[in-house]
């Protein structure tokens, strides 16, 4: 039995985009349980997996296994009677996933697929945002200027403005899904999220008419006793990525 595995971040992103998060969770359970990379998946092992994964039907278990076989992540060896569990490096290579970042999971965390996915998506763009700021020296977003202050500036502790609309476009998910993933990650204390608001709006109805006339989104909220524009959340990851080896070419 293995205590921790480093999972390529594209695996979580692909599972979210293609809708197989529960099946990925089952695969991670196999990776954690069977360090040797193979298992019989006999009745006793299946019962243990069903208990661990809270699967109430053998039909569901078989469906998960069949999915992993079709993906090529499980392969049955008729000679030995073992199922071979594909390595993450083989999966990366076959999908040409060149990003080396990975997320560490163990038996205490691997079931938090939604929270981990949210943390990865926002954490990756947080890293990318500060990379761009470092290259350009400063970036302005909706009236706020972000500076890469010095070679000693620790961007890992600096929040970055990350919009659910932008997340949705980049990762091909809906803004509502991006919002839910962010909240899941925040509740698991994987992200620190700060709500930001603009100046007080003295006349809400007049401002709404103006926004309708200009076809701009209405993001006016009531906070601290006044109506204000809700600005982009600033987000800081509360975890560190790990790095896998570079893909062989």
Protein Blocks (a to p, Z undefined) as FASTA:
>chain_A
ZZbdcddfklmmmmmmnopmmmmmmmmmmmmmmmnopafkiaklmmmmmmmnopabfklm
mmmmmmmmmnopaccdfknopacdddfklmmmmnopabfbdcdddfklmmmmmlmmmmmm
mmmmmmmmmmmmmmnopaceehiacddfbfklcfklpccdddfklmmmmnopafklmmmm
mmmmmmnopaccddddddddfblmlmmmmmmmnopacfbdceehiacdddddddddfbdc
dddddddZZ
